[in-house]
Amino acid sequence: MLFNRYRRGLFITSFLAAPVILYLIYVIAPYLQAFYIALTDWRGVTATPRFIGLENFQRLFGDSKFWQAVTHNGALLVLLPLITIVIALFFAFLLNVGGPSGVSGIRGSKFYRVVFFFPQVLAVAVVAVLFQQVFRPDGSGMLNGPLMALGADPIGFLSDRGVAFWSVLAVMVWQAVGFYVVLFSAGLASIPKDMFEAAQIDGAGRLSLFFRITLPLLWDTVQVAWVYLGILALDVFAIVWVMTLQQGGPDSATTVMAAEIYRSAFGHFRFGYASAMGVVMFFFTVGFAILSLRLSRRERIEY
């Protein structure tokens, strides 16, 4: 008996060894290397970087541009999950429980899911270039063209400091919302229709169906969506770098932590300082995920 248990354990270990080793080499080792480089003044041209301890982190406290980027990531961290989840829940509920009977989807709901999901098949760089054209400040822009035809002044979607950040946020919501519509639709499809029918017999309206049945039973999915969108808000890079003026402009109005890391590493060749920024962003991201999961924890509802 003991020998058979040992053989079974050895068999399982032999299968797990390869993925664990690959994970250590390609995930854990680069993290450890980044932590070490953050403690050096490495500029990418020397074989043995000079160890400087916590000097890079001390410089970060006085780097106004980096903290401006942290502020923008913080705003995205609050707004992106909130807006995306609200819109996605609304459309998912409409597609699945918005039919005439109140327990079925609207006509053509499968087609609408495909339409909503379409932005997900586009590369992020393609989305950024696409919206560069949409936000063009001249008459050829999709938004400014009609405004100028009506005699109104064009809006500097990417050149006005007060508008550029909201333009980036709008593009991120546009790209993300379709995936979560499909995700929440899958969750709604797993809820027994009998529950909605029983609630309607008891006189429940659409709002009651949503807040008393749909949202509680989808809470685990909403929690996961919030964490994923929060990580996306902290790690956003390509949209800002490709779409905005001066890769985070105008005048750093849309810069984010990832853009400052890239600029420091490959623009100024301060790899040690960029690694210190990356370490800070790593702890922000992990801290957010842990805090979100703990604060949103609730008893699981069975059905």
N, C-alpha and C positions, 0 to 999 in steps of 0.2 A: 504494500500500500504506500509506504513512504517512498519507495523507489519510483513508483508510478507518478507520484506527486512531483518528485524531483525531475523526472523526464518531462512532465507536462510544463513545469516552470522553465526548464531549459529550452523547450520548444518555443514557448511564448517569448522568452528573452531573445532568442536568436532572430525572431521576426522583428522585434522592437529595436534591436541594436542598430540596424542600418539607418532608420529614420531619426533616431535619437542622435546618432553621430553626425548625420547631415545637418540636423537642427543646431547642434553645438557649433559646427564649423561655419555655417552660413548665416546664423542668426545671433547666437550668444557671443561668439568670438568678435564679430564686428562691433557689437555693443561695447564689449570690454575694451576694444581698441579705441573706440571713440571716447570713452571715459578717460583713457590714458592720454590721448592726444589733447584733450581739453586741459590737461595739466602741463602742457608744453607750449613753446612759442613756435611750433613747427610751421614753416611757410611752404612746404611741399617740395623743397629743393635739397634738403639735407638728409643724409641717411640716419643720423642720430639727433633727433630734436632735443633742445635744451629744456630740462625740467624746471618749471617756474611755479609749481604749486597752484594756489588758488588765485593767482593774479588775473587770469582771464575772467573769472567770476566776479572779482572786485571791479574790473572795468565795466562789466555788464550793468552794475548798479548805477553807473553814471552815464550810460549810453542812452540818450533820449530817443534816438531813432528806434532802438530795439524795443524800448518800453512803449513807444507809439505803436509798433507792430503788435506787441502783446495786447494792447488795448483793442486793436482792431480784431485780433483773434478772439478776445473775450466777448466783444459785441457779436461776432459771428457765432460764438459758442451758445449765446442766449437766443439769438434771433433765428438762426438757420434751423435748428431742431424744432423750435416752437412753430414757426410759420409752415415749414414743410409738413410736419405731422398733422397740424390742423387742416391744411388743404387736402392732404392725402386721405385723412379719415373722412372728410366731407365727401370726396369723390368716391371713395370705396364704399361708404354707406349708401350713397346715391345709386351706385352701379349694382349693388347687391340687395338692398332693401328698399330701393326707391321706386319700385314698380307700383302700378295702380292698387294692387292688393296689399302692399306694405310688407310683404314677406318675400318678394321676388325682385330680381333686378330689372332695370329698365330695358327696353328693347334695344338690341345691338350692343349690350354691355361687353361682350367678348371683343368686338371690334374696337370699342373705346379703350379697353385695357391695352390693346396693341398700340393704339395711338399714344396713350400716356407713356408707354414703356419705350417708345421710339428714341427719345433723347439718350437712353442708356446705351444704345448701340453706337453712338457717336463718340469718337475719341475726345478727350478733354480739350486738346489743342484745336481740334476742328470746331468745337463749340465756341472756344474763345475767338477764333478767327471769324466765325459766323456772326457773333454779336459785335465784333468790331465794325462790321458792315451795317448791322442793324442800328448801332449807336453813332454812325457817322454824323458829324456836325453840319454837313452840307445838304443840299437838296436831294442827293442820291441815297441818303439814309432812310431806312424803312420807317422810322419814327419822326425824324425831323423833316423829311420830304413833305408829308401831308401838312405838318404844322406851318412850314414855310409857304406852301401853296395857299393856305388860308390867311396868310399875312402875318402870322405870329413869328416871334423871334425863335431861332433854333435853341435847343437845350444842349448844353455841354455835358452829355452823359458821362463821358470819360475825361473831360478837361476841366470840369467845375469841381472844386474841392468838396462842396456841399452835396454833390449828386453822385460822384464817382463811386463812393463806397456802397451806396444803395443800388447802383447799377450792378456792381459785382455780386451783391447779395441776391438780387433778382435773378441773375443768370444761374447762380448756384441752386436756388430754389427750383427754377425751371428744369434744371438737369436732374435734380434728385427726386422731385415729387413723384414722377411716374413709377419709379421702382417701388416706392412705399405704397402707392395705390395698389399695385399688384400684390405686394406683401400683405397688406391689410385685407385685400379681397380674398386672398387664400385663407386668412384667419377667419373671416366672416363666413366663408363657404363651409367651414368645419363646425359652425354653430348650428345645432338642430333647428330647423324651421318651426318645430312645434313650440319652441320657447317664444318666438315672435308671435305665433298665432294665439297662444294662450294669453300673452300680454295684451294683444289687441282685443280679445274677447273681454278682458277685464277693463277695457276702456283706455289703454295706453295710446298716446299719440306718437308722432315721429320723434319728438324730443325725448320723451320717456323711453322709447325703444333704444335710442342712442345712448343716453346717459345711465340707464338702469340695467341694460342688457349688453349692448354692443361693447361699450367702453370697458366695463369690468371684465368681460370675457376675453377682450383683446389686450388686456393690460400687459401681459408678459411680452407680447409682440411690440407694443408701444415702447416698453422699457428698452428692449434691444434696439429698436429704431433710434431712440434718443441717444443711446451710447454711440452707435455707429455714426450718426449725424454730428455728434459732438467731436468725435475723433476727426471726421472730415473737416469740420470747422477749424480745428487746431492744425491740421496737416495741409491745408489748402495751399497750393503753389502754382500749378499750371495756369489756372484761370487768371490769376493776378499777373503772373509773369508774361503771358502771351497777350492778354487782352488790354491791359491798362497802359497808359503812357509812362515811359521811363521805368517799366517793370515795378510798379507800386506807386506811381504818381497819380495825379499831379502833386508835386511837393509832398511825397510820402503819404498822401491821403488814403491810399489803399494798401500800403505795404503790410506784410504779415511776417511772422517769424521765419517761415521757410524761405521767403524771398530774401530776408536779411542774411540767413545762413548761406544761401547760394551766392549772394553778392560778396560776402566776406571771404568765402572760400575761393571762388573762381574769378572774382573781380579784383579783389585786393590781395589774394594769396595769403590770407591769414587763417590757415587751416586749424590751428590751435584755438583761436578765438571763435571760429565757426563751430567747432566741436563743442565748445562750452555752451554756445547757444543751443546746439542740438540736445545737449544733456538737459538743459532747462526745459526745453520743449518736451522731451521724453517724460520728465517727471510731471509736467503739467498734464500730459495726455493720460498717463497711468493714474494720476491722482483724480482726474475728472471721471475716468471710468469706474474706479472704486467708489468714489463718493456718490455717483449717480446710481449705481446698483444698490448701495446701502440705503440711500434716502428714498428710493422708489420701491423698496422691497415691501411686499404685502402678501397676505395669505392667498394661496392659489385657490381659485374657484373651480370646482369640478362640475362637469355637466355630462 
